[in-house]
Amino acid sequence: MTDLMVKLWRVPGKERLYVNKAGPRGGSVAWLDCKTGVVTVDLPDFEAIALAKIEEWCRSFGSHVPPRTVRGREGSGRPPKAVPVPQPRAAVPFLPPLREADDLARNLPGAGLESLVRAGEEKYNLLVRLAAKISRQRLGDTSTLRGLEGEQIVGTHLESLKALGWKVLHGVPLPSGSDIDHVVIGPPGVFTVNSKHHPGATVWVGDKIVKVNRNGFPYVANAEFEASRTATLLSEWCGFDVPVHPVIAVVGAQKITLGAAPEVSVIDGEQIAATLPSRPTALTPDRVERIFTVARHRHVWSHLGKRGKKPR
């Protein structure tokens, strides 16, 4: 398939978007008059992919472009035709330049719980901390340490997806003070992954509840809520609808039984790198990159749950 490049061209009184073949001498495939909405197709064989490129740009950046009309080159004898397309969102919030301190792509697996554990270790006296360091033991609440280990196990498996072009974030901080264990972006969409570490347990999954050794936990509802808010946030900042799938990654369980098929995927955390890529493709490479650019910015997540308030 021929790669196509999109480039905006402006001079006083004119604004055009050109779709060209890749390369220093790539010829014009089609171009959009941003003032009139007319798309001129130079190479009919590439019309479909060129129009897709133009519409993607218009949804993200061309809020002022009128509805599109497509025509062939002059003399082709082809009559113009109107193309019904979704109109772009009214406005996409301004994304500030990314500073190193705000780049969530730098977070390691378990980043949120790791900071919590380190803060707790400071409560112990120096001799206790020194003894723990020598013996390579972590100080703190057993449940927190177990959760940290689970996030690190799942995160390590997710990191392997980067070799396939996927984007992976860990410990995404939220305004509430909690975080999303992992946000994974790839061709099938975005996944909010919640790691649960239950060594040796039997896990049963129902429509609305997950039972661990017969004790019920609201994991499903929490994961659905997390994914729904994430979809709203990323769609607003990207300028197009972002599909987000909730996932619960269970680590260490002796057995996982699916008693129902909830909207949330409950899977073995150690198989997650093989499970997620099996989903059908829903995003183009350009959209994967755009979502990652937005999602890696700490500033964006500070607006979670504040829909309708325009960021400044």
C-alpha positions as CSV (number, residue, x, y, z in Angstrom):
1,M,0.0,0.0,0.0
2,T,1.3,3.4,-0.9
3,D,2.0,5.7,2.1
4,L,0.3,9.1,2.0
5,M,1.4,12.3,3.7
6,V,-0.9,15.1,4.8
7,K,0.5,18.7,4.7
8,L,-1.3,22.0,5.4
9,W,-0.4,24.9,3.1
10,R,-1.3,28.6,3.8
11,V,-0.8,31.9,2.0
12,P,-2.8,35.1,2.5
13,G,-6.4,34.4,1.5
14,K,-5.8,30.7,0.8
15,E,-5.6,27.6,2.9
16,R,-5.2,24.1,1.5
17,L,-4.6,20.6,2.8
18,Y,-2.6,18.4,0.4
19,V,-2.4,14.6,0.5
20,N,0.7,13.5,-1.4
21,K,2.6,10.3,-1.9
22,A,5.4,9.8,0.5
23,G,8.9,10.8,-0.4
24,P,10.7,14.0,-1.5
25,R,9.1,13.9,-4.9
26,G,5.7,12.4,-3.9
27,G,3.0,13.6,-6.3
28,S,-0.3,15.1,-5.3
29,V,-3.1,12.5,-4.7
30,A,-5.8,15.0,-3.6
31,W,-6.2,18.4,-2.0
32,L,-8.8,20.2,0.1
33,D,-9.7,23.8,-0.2
34,C,-10.3,24.6,3.5
35,K,-12.3,27.8,2.6
36,T,-14.9,26.1,0.4
37,G,-14.7,22.5,1.5
38,V,-14.0,21.3,-2.1
39,V,-11.7,18.2,-2.4
40,T,-10.0,17.8,-5.7
41,V,-8.9,14.3,-6.5
42,D,-5.9,14.0,-8.7
43,L,-5.4,10.2,-8.6
44,P,-8.8,8.4,-8.5
45,D,-7.1,5.1,-7.6
46,F,-6.2,6.6,-4.2
47,E,-9.4,8.5,-3.6
48,A,-10.8,6.4,-0.7
49,I,-7.6,6.5,1.4
50,A,-7.0,10.2,0.6
51,L,-10.5,11.1,1.7
52,A,-10.0,9.1,4.9
53,K,-6.8,11.1,5.6
54,I,-8.6,14.4,4.9
55,E,-11.5,13.5,7.1
56,E,-9.3,12.4,10.0
57,W,-7.4,15.8,9.8
58,C,-10.7,17.7,9.7
59,R,-12.1,15.9,12.8
60,S,-9.0,16.7,14.8
61,F,-7.9,20.1,13.5
62,G,-10.3,21.5,10.9
63,S,-13.3,22.8,12.9
64,H,-13.8,25.7,10.5
65,V,-13.8,23.6,7.3
66,P,-17.3,23.5,5.5
67,P,-18.9,20.2,4.6
68,R,-16.8,18.5,1.9
69,T,-17.6,18.2,-1.8
70,V,-15.4,15.9,-3.9
71,R,-14.6,16.5,-7.6
72,G,-12.1,15.1,-10.1
73,R,-9.5,17.1,-11.9
74,E,-10.7,19.6,-14.5
75,G,-11.5,17.9,-17.8
76,S,-12.1,14.5,-16.2
77,G,-15.8,14.8,-16.9
78,R,-16.7,13.7,-13.4
79,P,-19.5,15.7,-11.7
80,P,-19.0,16.9,-8.1
81,K,-20.6,14.9,-5.3
82,A,-21.4,15.8,-1.8
83,V,-19.8,13.6,0.9
84,P,-21.8,13.2,4.2
85,V,-19.2,13.2,7.0
86,P,-19.4,13.6,10.8
87,Q,-18.7,17.2,11.8
88,P,-15.6,17.9,14.0
89,R,-15.9,18.6,17.6
90,A,-16.4,22.3,18.5
91,A,-13.0,22.6,20.1
92,V,-10.2,20.5,21.4
93,P,-8.6,21.7,24.7
94,F,-5.1,23.2,24.4
95,L,-2.4,20.7,25.3
96,P,0.6,22.5,26.9
97,P,4.1,21.5,25.9
98,L,5.2,18.3,27.6
99,R,7.7,18.7,30.4
100,E,9.8,15.9,31.7
101,A,8.0,16.0,35.1
102,D,4.6,15.6,33.4
103,D,5.5,12.7,31.1
104,L,3.7,9.7,32.4
105,A,5.5,7.5,29.9
106,R,8.5,7.6,32.3
107,N,6.5,5.8,35.1
108,L,7.6,2.3,35.9
109,P,5.0,-0.5,36.7
110,G,3.5,0.0,40.1
111,A,4.6,3.7,40.2
112,G,1.6,4.7,42.3
113,L,1.9,2.0,45.0
114,E,5.7,2.3,45.0
115,S,5.5,5.9,46.1
116,L,3.0,4.9,48.8
117,V,5.2,2.1,50.1
118,R,8.3,4.4,50.2
119,A,6.3,7.0,52.1
120,G,5.3,4.3,54.6
121,E,8.9,3.2,55.0
122,E,9.9,6.6,56.3
123,K,7.8,6.0,59.4
124,Y,10.2,3.3,60.5
125,N,13.4,4.2,62.4
126,L,16.8,4.2,60.6
127,L,18.0,0.8,62.0
128,V,14.8,-1.0,60.9
129,R,15.1,0.5,57.4
130,L,18.7,-0.4,57.2
131,A,18.0,-4.0,58.3
132,A,15.2,-4.3,55.7
133,K,17.5,-3.0,53.0
134,I,20.3,-5.5,53.9
135,S,17.8,-8.4,53.9
136,R,16.1,-7.1,50.7
137,Q,12.7,-6.9,52.5
138,R,10.1,-4.3,51.9
139,L,8.4,-2.6,54.9
140,G,4.8,-1.8,54.9
141,D,1.2,-3.2,54.8
142,T,1.1,-6.8,53.4
143,S,-1.9,-6.0,51.2
144,T,-0.2,-3.0,49.6
145,L,3.0,-4.9,49.0
146,R,1.1,-7.7,47.4
147,G,-0.8,-5.2,45.2
148,L,2.5,-3.6,44.2
149,E,3.9,-7.0,43.2
150,G,0.8,-7.7,41.1
151,E,1.1,-4.4,39.2
152,Q,4.8,-5.0,38.5
153,I,4.1,-8.5,37.2
154,V,1.3,-7.3,34.8
155,G,3.3,-4.2,33.9
156,T,6.3,-6.3,32.9
157,H,4.2,-8.4,30.5
158,L,2.6,-5.2,29.1
159,E,6.0,-3.7,28.4
160,S,6.6,-6.5,25.8
161,L,3.8,-5.0,23.7
162,K,6.0,-1.9,23.0
163,A,8.0,-4.0,20.5
164,L,4.8,-4.4,18.5
165,G,4.2,-0.6,18.4
166,W,1.8,-0.5,21.4
167,K,2.0,2.4,23.9
168,V,1.9,1.6,27.6
169,L,1.5,3.8,30.6
170,H,1.7,2.8,34.3
171,G,0.4,4.5,37.5
172,V,-1.7,7.2,35.8
173,P,-2.6,9.6,38.6
174,L,-6.2,10.8,39.1
175,P,-7.5,14.0,40.9
176,S,-8.9,11.7,43.6
177,G,-5.4,10.7,44.7
178,S,-5.8,7.2,43.3
179,D,-4.5,6.0,39.9
180,I,-5.1,3.7,37.0
181,D,-2.7,0.8,37.2
182,H,-2.1,0.6,33.4
183,V,-3.3,2.4,30.3
184,V,-2.5,0.5,27.1
185,I,-3.0,1.9,23.6
186,G,-2.9,-0.2,20.5
187,P,-4.7,-1.0,17.2
188,P,-7.8,-2.5,19.1
189,G,-8.2,0.7,21.1
190,V,-7.4,1.8,24.7
191,F,-7.4,-0.6,27.7
192,T,-7.6,0.5,31.3
193,V,-6.1,-2.4,33.2
194,N,-6.7,-3.0,36.9
195,S,-4.2,-5.5,38.4
196,K,-5.5,-7.8,41.2
197,H,-3.0,-10.0,43.0
198,H,-4.6,-13.1,44.6
199,P,-2.0,-15.8,45.0
200,G,-3.5,-19.3,45.1
201,A,-7.1,-18.1,45.1
202,T,-10.1,-19.3,43.2
203,V,-11.8,-16.5,41.3
204,W,-15.3,-16.6,40.0
205,V,-16.6,-13.9,37.6
206,G,-20.3,-12.8,37.4
207,D,-22.1,-10.1,35.6
208,K,-21.6,-7.5,38.3
209,I,-19.3,-9.0,40.8
210,V,-16.0,-11.0,41.2
211,K,-15.7,-13.5,44.0
212,V,-12.3,-14.4,45.4
213,N,-12.5,-17.5,47.6
214,R,-16.3,-16.8,47.8
215,N,-15.8,-13.2,49.0
216,G,-17.4,-10.7,46.6
217,F,-15.6,-7.6,45.4
218,P,-17.0,-4.7,43.2
219,Y,-14.2,-5.1,40.7
220,V,-16.5,-5.1,37.6
221,A,-18.4,-1.9,38.5
222,N,-15.2,-0.1,39.4
223,A,-13.5,-1.1,36.1
224,E,-16.5,-0.1,34.0
225,F,-16.6,3.4,35.7
226,E,-12.9,3.8,35.2
227,A,-13.1,3.0,31.5
228,S,-16.1,5.2,30.9
229,R,-14.5,8.3,32.4
230,T,-11.3,7.6,30.6
231,A,-13.2,7.3,27.2
232,T,-14.9,10.7,27.9
233,L,-11.7,12.4,28.8
234,L,-9.6,11.1,25.9
235,S,-12.3,11.7,23.4
236,E,-12.6,15.3,24.5
237,W,-8.9,16.0,24.3
238,C,-8.3,14.0,21.1
239,G,-11.2,15.4,19.1
240,F,-12.6,12.0,18.1
241,D,-14.3,9.1,19.8
242,V,-11.8,6.9,21.7
243,P,-12.8,3.3,22.4
244,V,-11.8,2.3,25.9
245,H,-12.1,-1.3,27.2
246,P,-11.9,-2.2,30.9
247,V,-9.7,-5.1,31.9
248,I,-9.2,-6.8,35.2
249,A,-5.8,-8.7,35.2
250,V,-5.8,-11.3,37.9
251,V,-2.3,-12.5,39.0
252,G,-1.5,-15.7,40.9
253,A,-5.0,-17.2,41.0
254,Q,-5.2,-21.0,41.1
255,K,-8.3,-20.9,38.9
256,I,-10.4,-18.3,37.1
257,T,-14.0,-19.3,36.3
258,L,-16.2,-17.2,34.0
259,G,-19.7,-17.6,35.3
260,A,-20.9,-14.8,33.0
261,A,-19.6,-12.6,30.2
262,P,-19.5,-9.1,31.7
263,E,-18.5,-6.1,29.6
264,V,-15.3,-6.1,31.6
265,S,-12.6,-8.6,30.5
266,V,-11.3,-10.6,33.5
267,I,-8.1,-12.4,32.4
268,D,-5.0,-14.1,33.7
269,G,-2.5,-11.2,34.1
270,E,0.4,-13.3,33.0
271,Q,-1.4,-13.9,29.6
272,I,-2.3,-10.3,29.0
273,A,0.4,-9.6,26.3
274,A,-1.1,-12.4,24.2
275,T,-4.7,-11.6,24.9
276,L,-5.0,-7.9,24.1
277,P,-3.5,-8.1,20.5
278,S,-6.1,-10.7,19.6
279,R,-8.8,-8.0,19.6
280,P,-10.0,-6.6,16.2
281,T,-8.4,-3.4,14.9
282,A,-10.3,-0.2,15.7
283,L,-7.6,2.5,15.5
284,T,-5.2,3.7,12.8
285,P,-1.5,4.2,13.6
286,D,-2.1,8.0,13.4
287,R,-4.8,7.8,16.0
288,V,-2.8,5.5,18.3
289,E,0.0,8.2,18.2
290,R,-2.5,11.0,18.9
291,I,-4.1,9.2,21.8
292,F,-0.6,8.5,23.3
293,T,0.4,12.1,22.9
294,V,-2.6,13.1,25.0
295,A,-2.7,10.3,27.5
296,R,1.0,10.6,28.5
297,H,0.5,14.2,29.7
298,R,-0.2,14.5,33.4
299,H,-2.1,17.8,32.8
300,V,-4.9,15.9,30.8
301,W,-5.7,13.6,33.7
302,S,-6.0,16.4,36.1
303,H,-9.3,17.2,34.3
304,L,-10.9,13.8,34.7
305,G,-14.5,14.2,35.8
306,K,-14.5,17.9,35.0
307,R,-16.4,17.6,31.6
308,G,-17.9,20.9,30.5
309,K,-15.2,23.0,32.2
310,K,-12.9,24.4,29.5
311,P,-9.2,23.9,30.5
312,R,-7.0,27.0,30.3
